[in-house]
Amino acid sequence: SELSETVVNVALPKFKIEGEYKLRRPLSLLGVSKAFNKDEADFSGISGSRDLFVHDVVHKAVVEVNEEGSQAAAVTGVIIYTQSAFVGTPFVVNHPFLFFIRNRQTGDVLFAGQVNHL
């Protein structure tokens, strides 16, 4: 079966997803370990002494979709409405779904998430 592009009129429910992730362990597993070790860390370029080290790295992300559009942390998408009639296949999202917010120029995925409860 082949995929084809179709213009659709999407109706999404309002939702807000927040996540907070502690990154010390994942970063350590990737080899970033000296920064977390008080005896090995060297941030003397910042503080002038070697008594500075990283305790943890916390990443927080928020994605909110409402009547005004979508907002994801510092990344904002705007939905523009027109007064002319929209012709497209209706697509009402009334079940669990995945979402992706991409950079239109590069195609990079900036945010991805899953909504299970509406």
NORMO-V610096 format. One line per field, one symbol per residue. ss: DSSP state (@ for helix, = for strand, . for the rest). burial: I if it has 9 or more other ideal C-beta (glycine too) atoms within 8 Angstrom, else O. Layout:
ss = ???
burial = ???
This chain:
ss = .......====...========.@@@@@@....@@@.......@@@@..........=========..====..====..........====....======......=======...
burial = OOOOOOOOIOOOOOIOIOOOOOIIOOIIOOOOOOIIIOOOIOIIOOOOOOOIIOOOOOOIIIIIIOOOIIIIIOIOIOOOOOOOOOOOOOOOIOOOOOIOIOOOOOOOOOIOOOIOOO
